[in-house]
């Protein structure tokens, strides 16, 4: 018997490009109002009164970083339903809040991010959710689960921003030896953030000159094998000002808050993740009693891009409705 399409793709590292047309992955673009301003989301078909499955991207990208996972689901014959894929405030189509605090800093805090996600999901009529977060989106997912435990049915985090990165965000120079990739990227993003709204234009220009691949290379286990459009898409979508704000949120965050989570939590990280260190595994297990940690052997920081089938296997029926998965 010939191997199925998904069987052959499962053996491929980073098998899909990022998709920018939501219709190609069964989603529809919407804009909703939240406590921090307008937020763009991409919603799938709602088939029942069950919870939403909410996908939250990291600080280097937008909703499109989840599209390889959705393409993997399609290859497996999955029928995603109740999906809500959000552009977090400051990324993709969602603008940064236009009202800074009195000290000149952004109004975005962990509470504000989590509240905006809750507002966006509730605007679609959902009252409970399964949360899936990558990197900084993982921190936001865990924080929302802390704030709203009764509404959170499960949490899966992929290379979440954890204690090691939080410490590096607080003390970058002191942490360079332990977290060189994050500290280096933070330095680049902080420098570009000073250019304000023109930073993204500068980065796109550098991408056209083919000089940004070394910047994003530490994010991947096998950067030379990443589809060419992935690196370019990340370069186009990165928002230095939003990245710098997210780093400040991480620097001030106390992960001991996660003790209030009552939903089951699964942690995934790549075996060659430059940001989510192996040393964090035991720390996360202590912070999240009852959680499990799965290491994806073929991935770096972007398992949802590098090994989307492995991530899909961990999500199971929360993404693949009606297929027996």
N, C-alpha and C positions, 0 to 999 in steps of 0.2 A: 504493500500500500504506500502510495506517495505521501511524503510528509505534508501536513497542513501548512498553510501560509504562516500561521502564528508559530508553529513548531520551528520553522526555519528562521523566522525573525527573532525568536527567543535566543538564538545563538549569536546574534549580531550585537556588537557594542554600539550604543546610541543609534538605534535603527531608524529614527524618524527625525526630520527637520521640525522646527517649530512652525505652528500654523497660526496665521493671523486673521483668518476668516472664521468667525465662530460657527457659521452654518456648516462648515466642513466637519465639525466635530459635534454636531447636533445641538448647538447652543444658540441662544438669541441674546443680542446685546440690549441692555437696559441701563438707564441712569435713574438713581433714586436719591432722595434727600436723606442725609444723616446729620447727626449732631455736629459734625465737623465740616459739613458742606456736601456737595454732590459726590457720589461714588458710582463708578461704572462697574457693572457686573455682567456676567454671561450665564444665563440660566438655561437649564435643560427642561425637558417636558416633566410636568408634575403629574404623576400617575395615581397618587393615593394621598392619604392624610398623614403619612409617616414623616419622619424627620428629613430635613435637608441634609445633603452631604456637601459640606462647605470646604472648598479648596483655597488655601491661602498661600500665596507665593512668598518668596524671600526678598531680601533687600537688593538683589542683583537680578532684576527681571520684572515680569508682570504676569498676568493670567496665562500668557502663552507658554510659560515654562511647564504648565500642566498638560499641554496638548499632546506630547508624546504618550503620556499615560492614557489619554482618551483614544488615541489612535491604536494603542495596544489593546484597549478594551474592544474596539471595533474589530480588530483582527481575531479576537477570541470569540466573537459573536455575542458580546455583551450588549445590553440595552441600558445604558446609563439613564437614570431617572432621578428627579429631585436634586439635580446638581446645581450648585451655585458657586461659580468661579469668579472671585472678586479681584478687581484692581484696587489694592490698598491705597489709602490717601497718599498722594504724592507720586504714584507710579501709574504707568499705562495711561488710561484715559481719565484717571481720577486726579484732580488737582490737589495741591497742598492747601490747607486752610489759609484763608486770606487774613485771619486775625491773630497775630502773634500775641503772646503773653506780654505783660508790662515790662519784663526784663529783656524783651527783644527775642526771646527764644520761641520756637514753634509751640503752638498749642497742642501738638501731638504728644501724648503720653501713652503708656501701656493701657491705661483706662480708656483713653480716647480712641485708640486703635480698636480695642475690643468692643467698645460701645458702638463704633461705626459699623463694625461687622454685624453686630446684633441688630442694629437699625436696618441694615441692608437686607438681612435675611428675613426679618419680621415684615418688611415692606412687601415681600412676596407672599406673605400669609403663613409662613412656617412659625411654629412655636417651640420646636426642638431641633436638634442638629447632631450629626456626626461631623467632627472637625478633623481636617487633614491639613497640616501645615508644614511647609518646607523652610528651613533656616529661620529667618526672623519671623516668618509666618507660623513656624512652630511655637515660638515664644508667645505670639499673640493667641494661638489656639489654646495653649495651656493656660494663659491668663484668663481668657474667656471662660474656660472650663472651671477656673477657680471662682470667678465672679458669678457664674450661673450654673452651678452643679446640677440643679434639678432639670435643666433643659438640655444638658449635654449627655448624649447617650454613649459616645465613644470618642477617643482621641487617637489619631495616628500622627506622629511627627517624624519627618524625614530630615536627618541632620539638623536638629533644632539648635538654635542659639542657646548654648548652655553655659555652665559656670566658667569654662576656660575662655570662651570668647567674651563673656561679661567682664572677666578680669582683664583681658587684653584691651577691651574698650576703655576701662578705667585707667589703666597704666600701660599704654602702648609701648613706650620705650623699655620699661622693665620687662615686658612680656615678649619682646621681639624674638628672643631665643627659643621660646616655647611655641609661639604662634606667628611665625614670620609671614605666612601667606595672608592672614587676616590683617596684621599690622601694616603690611605693605599695601594691601588694597585700601585700607582705611586712609592711609596717607595720600594715595592717589585721589580718592573720592573727596577727601577734605580739601585738597588743593583745588580740584575742579569746582567744588561747591561754592567757592568764593566768586565764581563767575556767574552765579545765579542762574537765571533761565537760559542763558546762552551756553551753559556747560554742555547740555545735550547736543547742541549743534557742533560744538568743538569736538566732542567724542565721535560724532558721525563722520566728521571730516577726517579724523585720525583713522577711523575704520576704513574709509575709502583708500587711505594710504597704506593699509595692511600693517599697522603697527600696534593694534590693540590685542592681537592674539596672545602675546606674552602676558598681558594684564589678566586675562581670563583663564589662562592655562592652568594656574594652580587649583581652579575649581573642579578640574576633571582628572580622572585617573589616567586616561590615555588621550591627552589633548590633541595629538597629531591625527587621531581618528575621529574626532568630532566632526559631524557634517559642517561644511563651510558656512551654511546659513545660520547655524546655531550661534557661533561666536559673533557673527555680524548682528544677529537679532539682539543678543544681550548687549552689545555695544550701543545699538539704537535705543534700547529700552532702559538702560541704566539711568538713574536719576541721582547725580552726586549729592544734591542738597537733601533729598529724601534719605539717601544712604547715611549721610552724616547725622541726620536727626535720629534714625533708627539706632545708630551706634550709641548716641547719647542715652536713648531709652534703655538699651542693653546695659550700659555702664551703670545706670542708677537702679537697676532691677534687682530685687531680692528673690531668688528662686525658692526660698523657704515658703513663699506664698502657695506654691503648688501642693502643699500638704492638704489643702482644702478640696482637692479634686476627688470626686467620688466615682467618676466613670472609669472604665478600663482604659489604660494607656499603652500603646505600643510605640516603641522607638526604633527607627531604622537609621542606619548610617552606612556609608560606603567604607570599605576596608582601607581605602586610600584617601579618606576625607581629610583635607588639609585644615579644616576649621573645626570639625566635630571630633575631638581627640578621643582615642581609646580610653584615656584617663577619665573621661567624663562618664563612661558607661556605669561604673560603680557609683559615682556621685549622683547620676540621674536615678539609678535604682533606689538609692537611699531617699532622694527627694520625692520620688513617686512610688510609694510602696505598692506592690502588686503589679508593677509595670514589667514589660518584657523588652529585651533589646535584641534586635536582629541585625547582623552584619551582612551587607550585600557585597560579595567578594569582587565584583567587577566594576565597582563604582567609586567615585570620589565624592564631592559635595553635592552633585546633582544626580542622585539615583533616579529621580523621576524622569530625567532625560537620558541618562546612561544605561539604566536597566529598568525600563518602565514595566516590563512584564513581572519582574521580581516585586516591584512596589504594588502592582495590581494584585498579585497573589496575597499580599498582606491585607489589602483593603477588602477583598472578597465581595460579599453580597451588598455592601454599602454602596459600591459603584455598579456592580454587574447585577442588575435586577432581572429576575425572570429567566435566568440561564442555569440555575442549579449550582452556581459557584458559591 
